């Protein structure tokens, strides 16, 4: 059997994203989402999931980029911030970060997650794939092992390193359902290309392009298209025909 985790990133960023993710879970193939606990709609969104969609698995979308405020006091994570805020992009990060400060901020965001969700996250991943940074991935490894949870492996090298450390990851990571790749034909091609006896994570970004998203993100209307495509009722039939089991990170 082929196993597929369909994970929606950026949950909590706006109400529109929250609504789109929940819709793509209740009526589509999304099985998992990762929460940006520092964003304004996170607490409300997690409460809505607990009430209306308890089968949607929730992980932590750890943020060290994006320009926002950290969960920690900025003076306790000076290598992670500039003028008290995270840098905008992974390319803006210095070559070396304080591992102690990364761990402190990760623990602070985990605390917020558990306060909202009432339980630890099903897994860890990171905003802008910043966990690929050489100062961040070792902290992810240590934290995942301590909590006994899996981690997204967004590159082959990361997967090998994580697994060598004893951390569970999916066998494959697919990020092609994004931007121009967010088409019905490509989504069906991804499902058709899944490998027997392997677990694949498909990253997606469904949502509603609400005013807050339109004013703060260059990836907005595309989320409407992703949401519509992921809710196509034929996808579940296609998954059944191709012996694809829709799972979450809990099942690894």
Number of C-alpha atoms within 10 A of each C-alpha: 13 18 24 26 24 24 27 29 25 27 31 26 20 23 22 23 28 27 20 24 35 26 21 25 25 16 16 20 23 29 23 27 30 24 32 26 27 20 16 13 19 23 19 14 25 23 15 15 19 16 9 12 15 12 13 19 22 29 30 28 28 25 28 28 24 14 15 16 19 22 19 15 12 18 11 14 21 16 17 23 21 12 10 16 17 23 20 16 15 17 12 10 18 12 9 12 17 14 16 13 18 21 18 17 23 23 15 16 23 22 16 20 25 14 12 18 19 12 12 18 22 21 25 24 22 24 20 17 19 21 26 18 17 14 18 21 20 19 19 25 23 16 19 19 17 10 12 14 21 28 29 25 27 22 14 12 11 19 21 14 16 24 17 11 13 15 23 22 24 21 17 19 19 15 11 15 18 19 14 9 13 20 16 17 10 15 20 14 11 14 18 13 10 19 16 12 11 13 26 22 24 20 22 24 27 35 31 25 22 15 12 13 20 13 10 9 10 9 14 22 17 18 24 19 19 26 28 18 20 27 20 15 12 12 18 18 12 14 19 12 9 15 14 22 15 20 21 25 27 14 11 14
